Amino acid sequence: MTSANAAGREKKKKDKWEEPEHFGQTNRIIMRNYQILKPLCNEKGYPVSNGKLRDEGFEFDL
């Protein structure tokens, strides 16, 4: 039975991919920007100024 457990552990190691840190940072920035945009966008589609986005904490540089 231990060989099955060892094989399972090896499979989990291969399945678990460690993403580079900049991937995680980019994902966090995108999600934060999305959370900022959600309440600012409305059904009428009025544009939102860059200044307003900047004030809310929107990140333009990825």
C-alpha positions, -999 to 999 in steps of 0.1 A, spaced: 0 0 0 29 24 6 37 25 -31 2 37 -39 6 65 -13 41 74 -27 27 75 -62 -2 97 -50 23 121 -34 44 123 -66 13 130 -86 3 158 -62 38 173 -65 35 173 -103 -1 187 -102 8 215 -78 25 241 -99 43 269 -81 36 300 -101 63 327 -103 57 356 -79 50 381 -107 21 360 -119 5 362 -85 12 400 -83 -4 405 -117 -35 385 -108 -39 405 -75 -36 438 -95 -62 427 -120 -86 415 -93 -82 448 -74 -87 468 -106 -118 448 -113 -132 455 -78 -126 492 -84 -143 492 -118 -173 472 -108 -191 500 -88 -179 527 -112 -194 511 -143 -230 515 -148 -256 504 -173 -255 538 -192 -219 533 -200 -206 568 -189 -168 570 -192 -148 572 -160 -119 596 -159 -83 584 -153 -82 608 -123 -112 591 -107 -97 557 -113 -63 568 -98 -81 583 -67 -98 549 -62 -64 531 -64 -66 517 -99 -32 505 -111 -24 513 -147 11 499 -148 13 461 -147 
